[in-house]
Amino acid sequence: MNELYEAIEQKIKASGYPRAISGEDVYNDICDQIDGKENGTYLLLSKFEEDVVFEYHITIQDEDFNLGILTMRTPEGVFEADFDA
């Protein structure tokens, strides 16, 4: 799992996101957001920090999910990480 968390952190940092980030926290937030949802494609919003909103573009399948795009809206600007690239 640590490799997955590191990959998430690297993608987010590569987008120019200026704050400290934990791949594990992002992964857990996604899991909380999709808990109980049916298969399909969703745009989910999460207030990740007091002044930061994460937009997850997620496709949920039977046993897993695919995070396509993560848009991070902060006072410093808007940052986007494409996890399908």
SVG drawing of the C-alpha trace seen along z (x, -y; Angstrom):
<svg xmlns="http://www.w3.org/2000/svg" viewBox="-26 -32 32 39">
<polyline fill="none" stroke="black" stroke-width="0.4" points="0.0,0.0 2.9,-2.4 3.7,-2.3 0.2,-3.4 0.3,-6.2 3.6,-7.4 2.2,-7.3 -0.8,-9.4 1.6,-11.9 3.8,-12.2 0.9,-12.8 -0.4,-15.5 3.0,-17.2 3.6,-17.1 0.4,-19.1 2.1,-22.0 -0.1,-21.5 1.8,-23.7 0.8,-22.1 2.0,-19.0 0.0,-16.0 -0.4,-12.4 -1.3,-9.8 -2.7,-7.7 -5.0,-10.5 -6.2,-11.0 -6.8,-7.3 -8.8,-7.0 -10.8,-10.1 -11.7,-8.5 -12.7,-5.2 -14.9,-7.2 -16.5,-9.1 -17.3,-6.0 -18.5,-3.7 -21.9,-2.3 -22.0,-3.8 -23.2,-1.7 -21.1,-1.0 -20.8,-4.1 -19.0,-7.3 -19.1,-10.1 -17.9,-13.6 -17.4,-13.8 -16.5,-16.8 -14.6,-16.8 -13.5,-19.6 -10.0,-18.2 -8.8,-21.0 -10.4,-24.1 -9.9,-26.1 -9.2,-23.3 -11.8,-21.4 -10.9,-18.2 -13.0,-17.1 -12.6,-13.4 -13.7,-12.1 -14.1,-8.4 -15.4,-5.3 -16.5,-2.6 -16.5,1.0 -17.5,4.1 -14.3,4.6 -12.3,1.4 -12.3,-2.1 -10.5,-4.3 -9.5,-7.8 -9.3,-9.6 -8.9,-13.3 -8.3,-15.0 -8.9,-18.8 -7.7,-20.6 -9.2,-24.1 -7.1,-26.2 -6.6,-29.9 -3.3,-29.5 -5.0,-28.4 -6.6,-25.4 -4.4,-22.3 -5.3,-19.2 -3.8,-15.7 -4.7,-13.3 -4.3,-9.8 -5.1,-8.2 -2.2,-9.9"/>
</svg>
